[in-house]
Amino acid sequence: MPLPPIPLQRLDGTTCSTGALQGRVVLVVNVASRCGFTPQYTGLEALYRQFGPQGFEILGFPCDQFGHQEPGDAEEIARFCAIDYPVSFPLMAKCEVNGARAHPFYRWLKQQKPGLLGSEAIKWNFTKFLIDREGRVVGRFAPQTKPEDLAQAIKALL
């Protein structure tokens, strides 16, 4: 099922929609600033700089559902990402990825590409979903999957 139009909010409070992603290859990641996987911000930024000009997008969704590893508000998250891990890809508003209050975009992603044994639940920070230019979720990757390990899959979709 292609990507439906779902409203999104950026970390700075501005709004957009998944419709703006049409025709792009997209990597969606639930991020956190106090996680053992936080250094993956560096690899994500490298992918964005390498493939962004070719139609690649990354959306980072801060989430505090795993070990209280993203406790800050939007201003704190933005400051952290500007100083500790400068990124130029879009950071979205902090959201939940599991449970009754899960963001509709994450509900859709998990339905399209369940995890191991068909589980839809996100298990931890830095779970990654790869969407092709037609808006289909073509991959779901565990937090341990390093961004650089996705380079070939991204390149193939571009």
Accessible surface in RSA format (square Angstrom, percent):
REM  Atomic radii and reference values for relative SASA: ProtOr
REM  Chains: A
REM  Algorithm: Lee & Richards
REM  Probe-radius: 1.40
REM  Slices: 20
REM RES _ NUM      All-atoms   Total-Side   Main-Chain    Non-polar    All polar
REM                ABS   REL    ABS   REL    ABS   REL    ABS   REL    ABS   REL
RES MET A   1   135.23  70.0  94.57  62.6  40.66  96.8  74.70  63.5  60.54  80.2
RES PRO A   2    85.48  62.3  81.70  74.5   3.78  13.7  81.70  67.5   3.78  23.5
RES LEU A   3     9.66   5.4   2.55   1.8   7.12  17.9   2.55   1.8   7.12  19.1
RES PRO A   4    32.55  23.7  27.50  25.1   5.05  18.4  32.55  26.9   0.00   0.0
RES PRO A   5   114.04  83.1  94.64  86.3  19.40  70.5  96.04  79.3  18.00 111.8
RES ILE A   6    14.02   8.0  13.64  10.2   0.38   0.9  13.95  10.0   0.07   0.2
RES PRO A   7   108.34  79.0 101.22  92.3   7.11  25.9 102.51  84.6   5.83  36.2
RES LEU A   8     5.66   3.2   1.77   1.3   3.88   9.8   4.72   3.3   0.94   2.5
RES GLN A   9    85.61  47.9  81.01  59.2   4.60  11.0  14.45  30.7  71.16  54.0
RES ARG A  10    85.63  36.0  85.19  43.4   0.44   1.0  20.94  28.6  64.69  39.2
RES LEU A  11    21.12  11.8  11.95   8.5   9.18  23.1  11.97   8.4   9.16  24.6
RES ASP A  12   110.93  77.7  70.11  69.8  40.82  96.5  49.81 117.2  61.12  61.0
RES GLY A  13    36.95  45.6   0.00   N/A  36.95  45.6  21.12  58.0  15.83  35.4
RES THR A  14    68.53  48.7  61.69  62.5   6.83  16.3  67.04  90.1   1.48   2.2
RES THR A  15   105.09  74.7  84.51  85.7  20.58  49.0  51.28  68.9  53.81  81.4
RES CYS A  16    33.14  25.1  14.89  16.6  18.25  42.9  20.35  51.5  12.79  13.8
RES SER A  17    40.47  34.2  37.56  50.1   2.90   6.7  33.15  70.6   7.32  10.3
RES THR A  18     0.05   0.0   0.00   0.0   0.05   0.1   0.05   0.1   0.00   0.0
RES GLY A  19    33.22  41.0   0.00   N/A  33.22  41.0  22.38  61.4  10.84  24.3
RES ALA A  20    74.41  68.4  42.89  66.2  31.52  71.7  55.40  78.0  19.01  50.4
RES LEU A  21    14.08   7.8  11.11   7.9   2.97   7.5  11.11   7.8   2.97   8.0
RES GLN A  22   101.59  56.8  81.87  59.8  19.72  47.0  46.84  99.7  54.75  41.5
RES GLY A  23    37.68  46.5   0.00   N/A  37.68  46.5  29.23  80.2   8.45  18.9
RES ARG A  24    71.15  29.9  69.77  35.6   1.38   3.3  20.65  28.2  50.50  30.6
RES VAL A  25     0.00   0.0   0.00   0.0   0.00   0.0   0.00   0.0   0.00   0.0
RES VAL A  26     0.63   0.4   0.63   0.6   0.00   0.0   0.63   0.5   0.00   0.0
RES LEU A  27     0.00   0.0   0.00   0.0   0.00   0.0   0.00   0.0   0.00   0.0
RES VAL A  28     0.00   0.0   0.00   0.0   0.00   0.0   0.00   0.0   0.00   0.0
RES VAL A  29     0.11   0.1   0.11   0.1   0.00   0.0   0.11   0.1   0.00   0.0
RES ASN A  30     0.00   0.0   0.00   0.0   0.00   0.0   0.00   0.0   0.00   0.0
RES VAL A  31     0.00   0.0   0.00   0.0   0.00   0.0   0.00   0.0   0.00   0.0
RES ALA A  32     0.00   0.0   0.00   0.0   0.00   0.0   0.00   0.0   0.00   0.0
RES SER A  33    18.05  15.3   9.52  12.7   8.53  19.6   1.23   2.6  16.82  23.6
RES ARG A  34   159.87  67.1 134.84  68.7  25.04  59.6  49.44  67.6 110.43  66.9
RES CYS A  35     9.98   7.6   0.65   0.7   9.33  21.9   1.66   4.2   8.32   9.0
RES GLY A  36    73.20  90.3   0.00   N/A  73.20  90.3  43.95 120.6  29.25  65.5
RES PHE A  37    56.06  28.0  54.05  33.5   2.01   5.2  56.06  34.0   0.00   0.0
RES THR A  38     5.79   4.1   5.79   5.9   0.00   0.0   5.79   7.8   0.00   0.0
RES PRO A  39    75.22  54.8  69.00  62.9   6.22  22.6  69.46  57.3   5.76  35.8
RES GLN A  40    18.17  10.2  14.15  10.3   4.02   9.6  14.75  31.4   3.42   2.6
RES TYR A  41     0.58   0.3   0.43   0.2   0.16   0.4   0.16   0.1   0.42   0.5
RES THR A  42    90.19  64.1  83.00  84.1   7.19  17.1  74.62 100.2  15.56  23.5
RES GLY A  43    13.99  17.3   0.00   N/A  13.99  17.3  11.05  30.3   2.94   6.6
RES LEU A  44     0.06   0.0   0.06   0.0   0.00   0.0   0.06   0.0   0.00   0.0
RES GLU A  45    13.49   7.7  13.49  10.2   0.00   0.0  13.49  26.1   0.00   0.0
RES ALA A  46    58.67  53.9  48.98  75.6   9.69  22.1  54.79  77.2   3.88  10.3
RES LEU A  47     5.38   3.0   5.20   3.7   0.18   0.4   5.26   3.7   0.12   0.3
RES TYR A  48    43.37  20.2  41.86  23.8   1.51   3.9  15.25  11.5  28.11  34.7
RES ARG A  49   164.46  69.1 143.26  73.0  21.20  50.5  55.21  75.5 109.24  66.2
RES GLN A  50   102.96  57.6  84.01  61.4  18.95  45.1  35.57  75.7  67.39  51.1
RES PHE A  51     4.61   2.3   4.61   2.9   0.00   0.0   4.61   2.8   0.00   0.0
RES GLY A  52    14.64  18.1   0.00   N/A  14.64  18.1   8.23  22.6   6.41  14.3
RES PRO A  53   119.93  87.4  74.41  67.8  45.52 165.5  87.97  72.6  31.96 198.6
RES GLN A  54    91.42  51.1  76.31  55.8  15.10  36.0  39.70  84.5  51.72  39.2
RES GLY A  55    11.11  13.7   0.00   N/A  11.11  13.7   9.58  26.3   1.54   3.4
RES PHE A  56     0.01   0.0   0.00   0.0   0.01   0.0   0.00   0.0   0.01   0.0
RES GLU A  57    22.21  12.7  22.21  16.8   0.00   0.0   0.93   1.8  21.28  17.4
RES ILE A  58     0.00   0.0   0.00   0.0   0.00   0.0   0.00   0.0   0.00   0.0
RES LEU A  59     7.21   4.0   7.21   5.2   0.00   0.0   7.21   5.1   0.00   0.0
RES GLY A  60     0.12   0.1   0.00   N/A   0.12   0.1   0.12   0.3   0.00   0.0
RES PHE A  61     2.28   1.1   2.28   1.4   0.00   0.0   2.28   1.4   0.00   0.0
RES PRO A  62     0.00   0.0   0.00   0.0   0.00   0.0   0.00   0.0   0.00   0.0
RES CYS A  63     0.37   0.3   0.00   0.0   0.37   0.9   0.00   0.0   0.37   0.4
RES ASP A  64    37.69  26.4  23.77  23.7  13.92  32.9  10.33  24.3  27.36  27.3
RES GLN A  65    67.32  37.6  35.20  25.7  32.12  76.5  22.77  48.5  44.55  33.8
RES PHE A  66    17.53   8.8  15.21   9.4   2.32   6.0  17.12  10.4   0.41   1.2
RES GLY A  67    55.90  68.9   0.00   N/A  55.90  68.9  29.37  80.6  26.53  59.4
RES HIS A  68   123.50  67.5 111.92  77.8  11.58  29.6  83.30  85.9  40.20  46.8
RES GLN A  69    35.21  19.7  35.14  25.7   0.06   0.2   5.36  11.4  29.84  22.6
RES GLU A  70     1.88   1.1   1.88   1.4   0.00   0.0   0.00   0.0   1.88   1.5
RES PRO A  71    42.22  30.8  18.04  16.4  24.18  87.9  18.45  15.2  23.77 147.7
RES GLY A  72     8.87  10.9   0.00   N/A   8.87  10.9   7.56  20.7   1.32   2.9
RES ASP A  73    83.99  58.8  74.59  74.2   9.39  22.2  42.38  99.7  41.61  41.5
RES ALA A  74    44.72  41.1  39.05  60.3   5.67  12.9  39.41  55.5   5.30  14.0
RES GLU A  75   121.45  69.7 111.84  84.6   9.62  22.9  42.80  82.8  78.65  64.2
RES GLU A  76    79.45  45.6  74.75  56.6   4.70  11.2  23.41  45.3  56.04  45.8
RES ILE A  77     2.11   1.2   0.81   0.6   1.30   3.1   2.11   1.5   0.00   0.0
RES ALA A  78    46.08  42.4  40.57  62.6   5.52  12.5  42.67  60.1   3.42   9.0
RES ARG A  79   117.37  49.3 111.23  56.7   6.15  14.6  52.26  71.4  65.11  39.5
RES PHE A  80    40.99  20.5  34.24  21.2   6.75  17.6  40.75  24.7   0.24   0.7
RES CYS A  81     4.54   3.4   3.66   4.1   0.88   2.1   3.95  10.0   0.60   0.6
RES ALA A  82    68.47  63.0  44.98  69.4  23.49  53.4  52.68  74.2  15.79  41.8
RES ILE A  83   121.63  69.2  98.29  73.2  23.34  56.2 102.39  73.7  19.24  52.2
RES ASP A  84    79.87  55.9  54.83  54.6  25.05  59.2  15.14  35.6  64.73  64.6
RES TYR A  85    52.62  24.6  50.36  28.7   2.27   5.9  26.84  20.2  25.79  31.8
RES PRO A  86    87.79  64.0  76.79  70.0  11.00  40.0  78.16  64.5   9.63  59.9
RES VAL A  87    31.78  20.9   3.16   2.9  28.62  69.0   5.27   4.6  26.51  71.9
RES SER A  88    68.40  57.8  39.48  52.7  28.92  66.6  42.97  91.5  25.43  35.6
RES PHE A  89     5.94   3.0   0.05   0.0   5.90  15.3   0.05   0.0   5.90  16.9
RES PRO A  90    37.60  27.4  27.01  24.6  10.59  38.5  37.58  31.0   0.02   0.1
RES LEU A  91    20.90  11.6  12.65   9.1   8.25  20.7  12.65   8.9   8.25  22.2
RES MET A  92     1.22   0.6   1.22   0.8   0.00   0.0   1.08   0.9   0.14   0.2
RES ALA A  93    27.36  25.2  24.87  38.4   2.48   5.7  25.65  36.1   1.71   4.5
RES LYS A  94    77.01  37.6  53.03  32.5  23.98  57.1  40.09  36.1  36.92  39.3
RES CYS A  95    20.34  15.4   9.17  10.2  11.16  26.2  19.12  48.4   1.22   1.3
RES GLU A  96    47.96  27.5  45.54  34.5   2.42   5.8  17.23  33.3  30.73  25.1
RES VAL A  97     0.00   0.0   0.00   0.0   0.00   0.0   0.00   0.0   0.00   0.0
RES ASN A  98    26.25  18.1  26.08  25.2   0.17   0.4  17.23  41.5   9.02   8.7
RES GLY A  99    56.37  69.5   0.00   N/A  56.37  69.5  39.80 109.2  16.57  37.1
RES ALA A 100   105.76  97.2  64.02  98.8  41.74  95.0  77.28 108.8  28.48  75.4
RES ARG A 101   181.59  76.2 161.27  82.2  20.32  48.4  71.38  97.6 110.21  66.8
RES ALA A 102     1.52   1.4   0.53   0.8   1.00   2.3   0.53   0.7   1.00   2.6
RES HIS A 103    33.90  18.5  29.38  20.4   4.52  11.6  22.94  23.6  10.96  12.8
RES PRO A 104    64.91  47.3  61.41  56.0   3.51  12.8  61.90  51.1   3.02  18.7
RES PHE A 105     0.00   0.0   0.00   0.0   0.00   0.0   0.00   0.0   0.00   0.0
RES TYR A 106     0.00   0.0   0.00   0.0   0.00   0.0   0.00   0.0   0.00   0.0
RES ARG A 107   106.45  44.7 105.19  53.6   1.26   3.0  45.51  62.2  60.95  36.9
RES TRP A 108    13.04   5.2  11.29   5.5   1.76   4.1  12.44   6.6   0.60   1.0
RES LEU A 109     0.00   0.0   0.00   0.0   0.00   0.0   0.00   0.0   0.00   0.0
RES LYS A 110    14.84   7.2  14.84   9.1   0.00   0.0   3.43   3.1  11.41  12.2
RES GLN A 111   107.82  60.3  88.72  64.8  19.10  45.5  18.83  40.1  88.99  67.5
RES GLN A 112    50.68  28.3  27.15  19.8  23.53  56.0   4.75  10.1  45.93  34.8
RES LYS A 113    67.41  32.9  67.41  41.4   0.00   0.0  19.98  18.0  47.43  50.5
RES PRO A 114    55.36  40.3  42.89  39.1  12.48  45.4  42.89  35.4  12.48  77.5
RES GLY A 115    24.13  29.8   0.00   N/A  24.13  29.8  15.65  42.9   8.48  19.0
RES LEU A 116   160.38  89.3 148.69 106.4  11.69  29.4 151.34 106.3   9.04  24.3
RES LEU A 117   188.65 105.1 141.62 101.3  47.02 118.2 154.91 108.8  33.73  90.8
RES GLY A 118    51.10  63.0   0.00   N/A  51.10  63.0  28.05  77.0  23.05  51.6
RES SER A 119    37.11  31.4  26.57  35.5  10.54  24.3  29.96  63.8   7.14  10.0
RES GLU A 120    76.32  43.8  70.95  53.7   5.37  12.8  22.47  43.5  53.85  44.0
RES ALA A 121    41.45  38.1  35.63  55.0   5.82  13.2  38.13  53.7   3.32   8.8
RES ILE A 122     3.99   2.3   0.00   0.0   3.99   9.6   0.00   0.0   3.99  10.8
RES LYS A 123   132.76  64.8 116.91  71.7  15.85  37.7  95.95  86.4  36.81  39.2
RES TRP A 124    90.08  36.2  90.08  43.6   0.00   0.0  82.53  44.0   7.55  12.3
RES ASN A 125     0.07   0.0   0.07   0.1   0.00   0.0   0.00   0.0   0.07   0.1
RES PHE A 126     0.00   0.0   0.00   0.0   0.00   0.0   0.00   0.0   0.00   0.0
RES THR A 127     5.50   3.9   5.50   5.6   0.00   0.0   4.26   5.7   1.24   1.9
RES LYS A 128     0.00   0.0   0.00   0.0   0.00   0.0   0.00   0.0   0.00   0.0
RES PHE A 129     0.00   0.0   0.00   0.0   0.00   0.0   0.00   0.0   0.00   0.0
RES LEU A 130     2.66   1.5   2.66   1.9   0.00   0.0   2.66   1.9   0.00   0.0
RES ILE A 131     1.27   0.7   1.27   0.9   0.00   0.0   1.27   0.9   0.00   0.0
RES ASP A 132     7.58   5.3   6.89   6.9   0.69   1.6   3.33   7.8   4.25   4.2
RES ARG A 133    75.67  31.8  68.15  34.7   7.52  17.9  33.05  45.2  42.61  25.8
RES GLU A 134    98.50  56.6  86.29  65.3  12.21  29.1  48.01  92.9  50.49  41.2
RES GLY A 135     4.37   5.4   0.00   N/A   4.37   5.4   4.15  11.4   0.22   0.5
RES ARG A 136   116.44  48.9 115.90  59.1   0.54   1.3  41.17  56.3  75.27  45.6
RES VAL A 137    14.31   9.4   0.00   0.0  14.31  34.5   0.00   0.0  14.31  38.8
RES VAL A 138    62.31  41.0  35.83  32.4  26.48  63.8  39.12  34.0  23.19  62.9
RES GLY A 139     8.26  10.2   0.00   N/A   8.26  10.2   8.26  22.7   0.00   0.0
RES ARG A 140    46.76  19.6  19.91  10.1  26.85  63.9  10.14  13.9  36.62  22.2
RES PHE A 141    48.57  24.3  45.49  28.2   3.09   8.0  48.57  29.4   0.00   0.0
RES ALA A 142    52.40  48.2  40.35  62.3  12.05  27.4  45.89  64.6   6.52  17.3
RES PRO A 143    11.50   8.4  11.50  10.5   0.00   0.0  11.50   9.5   0.00   0.0
RES GLN A 144   122.95  68.8 107.61  78.6  15.33  36.5  54.05 115.1  68.90  52.3
RES THR A 145    33.30  23.7  27.35  27.7   5.95  14.2  15.89  21.3  17.42  26.3
RES LYS A 146   114.47  55.8 114.47  70.2   0.00   0.0  57.14  51.4  57.33  61.1
RES PRO A 147     1.82   1.3   1.82   1.7   0.00   0.0   1.82   1.5   0.00   0.0
RES GLU A 148   101.61  58.3  88.44  66.9  13.17  31.4  55.57 107.5  46.05  37.6
RES ASP A 149    96.80  67.8  66.30  66.0  30.50  72.1  22.93  54.0  73.86  73.7
RES LEU A 150     3.24   1.8   3.16   2.3   0.08   0.2   3.24   2.3   0.00   0.0
RES ALA A 151    20.50  18.9  20.36  31.4   0.14   0.3  20.41  28.7   0.09   0.3
RES GLN A 152   134.08  75.0 129.84  94.9   4.25  10.1  63.33 134.8  70.75  53.7
RES ALA A 153    40.56  37.3  29.11  44.9  11.44  26.0  37.79  53.2   2.77   7.3
RES ILE A 154     0.00   0.0   0.00   0.0   0.00   0.0   0.00   0.0   0.00   0.0
RES LYS A 155   124.08  60.5 115.27  70.7   8.81  21.0  60.91  54.8  63.17  67.3
RES ALA A 156    88.86  81.7  47.59  73.4  41.26  93.9  60.08  84.6  28.78  76.2
RES LEU A 157    51.56  28.7  36.65  26.2  14.91  37.5  39.12  27.5  12.44  33.5
RES LEU A 158    51.51  28.7   4.67   3.3  46.85 117.8  20.28  14.2  31.23  84.0
END  Absolute sums over single chains surface
CHAIN  1 A     7521.9       5802.6       1719.3       4386.4       3135.5
END  Absolute sums over all chains
TOTAL          7521.9       5802.6       1719.3       4386.4       3135.5
